Amino acid sequence: MKVMLLRPPPRSLSVISPHRFFFSPLKPISLSTLSRLSPLSSLSTSAALSSSPSLPYGPSLHKGTKPHTIKTQDSDPLINEHNFTREFNIAALRVPSDHCFVLENRLRGHLLNWPRIRNIARVVGDDVDDDVKEFIVSKNETEEEGSLVSLNRRVYGKCEGDGERLSGVLYRDELVRTFDAKGYVNFRNLAKLSRPKKRKTKRGGGGNEGRGERGSVYVVEVNEEESEGECDEMSGLLGDDFTGRKWRGSTRLLLLDERYSDKELDEMPVAIKAVFIEGGSEGMTPPIELVRCKLTLFYAYWQMNEILEALLPEGLIVPSAFETVGHIAHLNLRDEHHSYKKLIAKVVLDKNQPKIQTVVNKTDAIHNDYRTMQLEVLAGNHSLVTTVVENGLRFQVDLSTVYWNSRLSTERQRLLNCFTQDDIVCDVFAGVGPIAIAAAKRVRHVYANDLNPNAVDFLQKNCVINKLERKIEVFNMDGRRFIDSVIGSSKVKCITQVVMNLPNDAAEYLDAFIGSFGNYDNTKTFTLPKIHVYGFSKAQDPEFEFQERIRIALCEVAFEIQLHRVRLVAPGKWMMCASFILPESVAFAK
């Protein structure tokens, strides 16, 4: 018997789709003998659920048992995924599908309620159309005999003259035989018959039907076997899935709490007993049954931190976070992790596919003028060219030649909220354009510059991708030269906002603004630009230290500076943003 389990969306980055699972035949429990039930068949000790009080509630790699037969021939050389297979004994209620959601709400506190596992298991093939169901399910033998006759008429088309409607396929065949010069008359559902709907393919291993195959999340198997003598009455009609058992109607399985895995029905809570009693008094069809199941969790079920805790040596800090840049996961591993870097990358890749396709690690700090990172590809494909979507804009990035930091997206959005539609923005260190292109959507014009020629190439591409090339002028020159040429040029429109996002050296470029407006007539009304400069500070008072650096660079003290702590880059090291209006004494200095 095959069972499909419906799973809710996962809470982690990885997206695991629903899969098909398998059930062995069940043994029903008679409601008339509710008070004197015979013990259900016990499970093998190798699959017994661990009941150690020291272990927390729910699934764990330290609970359950490993199966006796473990496949190794197709396992990965780094990780043997079959070693993470765990089997748990649970109990389940088999209930009619029409009542499963009502009973689920009633028994919510008594159900399994494990993360990433649905409490309801679907019996594949037991869902029958209502038009067919009325011919199969009957209350007495007389009605059953009449239903079978009617069903045969529907299946074999022997319903002429009795008022019953032919199926769509038989009706089409009849029209073909009676075709005349008038064509097809009253041809029902032509489009539906000619073009059936395509089935949507499920991602994440939804097509795997073998137990334990790669991509499977979990499997439930019922341990009881049906009593001998039950024959296959509906195998020809309902398919090969029903070989060796008698169809009882559309049913579901409600997985019970792990505390009830070895309890008999008379030891169950009152709420579960009441469901049996009410079902018997109401003549529920099919009847409610209590079955013993084996829940098997595979490698795909466990979270990334659970896998790493089991693989890494005890006492070693488990990496729990990484930066995502498009399809690339960027790790910053510690020195003690380098011996296990391939193993960590493999787990990160497995647990975050298909979103993550490449895992890299930064091997050295940023020392060059272009701020490019030294990256080592640990797992996945070796392509470092990716597309990042931020605030509705698309940016092409090559992490091997340009700089990108997704953790600054919130800061970039905060800065953009300071701009208005009348502003003209000058981005001195634009990179691939995360600020310049986003600003172009809301301001009048943008001047963007970067020293890295590769970053300028991607900046121009990103302008075209986002259809903003007419509002952005791109430059490739040193920051000081760019400030002198753009602000000092008479052809350039009046700049109102200047962004200097180069935390390592941006404050050192502020001296380029000294006397930059000397060619302008200061007697006329003139709006000086507001400068946003970023920098790092390791001082005990980062605000005071960063202000002093800015005042020294501008050779001016009497002006107001607004400071904002962006984020803590490292212990004791803050990234700061200082915003101020360029003082007149600096702008018109000689």
Secondary structure, 3 states (H helix, E strand, C coil): CEEEECCCCCCCCCCCCCEEEECCCCCCCCHHHHHHCCCCCCCCHHHCCCCCCCCCCCCCCCCCECCCCCCCCCCCCCCCHHHHCEEEEEEEEEEEHHHHHHHHHHCHHHECCCCCCCCEEEECCCCCCHHHHHHHCCCCHHHHHHHHHHHHHHHHCCCCCCCCCCCHHHHHHHHHHCCCCCCCCCCCCHHHHHCCCCCCCCCCCCCCCCCCCCCCCEEEEECCCCCCCCCCCCHHHHCHHHCCCCCCCCEEEEEECHHHCCCCHHHCCHHHHHHHHHHHHCCCCCCCEEEEEEEEECCCCCCHHHHHHHHCCCCCCCCCCCEEECCEEEECCCHHHHHHHHHHHHHHHHHCCCCCCEEEEEEECCCCCCCCCEEEEEEECCCCEEEEEECCEEEEEECCCCCCCHHHHHHHHHHHCCCCCCCEEEECCCCCCHHHHHHHCCCCEEEEECCCHHHHHHHHHHHHHCCCHHHEEEECCCHHHHHHHHHCCCCCCCCCEEEECCCCCHHHHHHHHCCCCCCCCCCCCCCCCEEEEEEEECCCCHHHHHHHHHHHHHCCCCCCCEEEEEEEEECCEEEEEEEEECCHHHHCCC
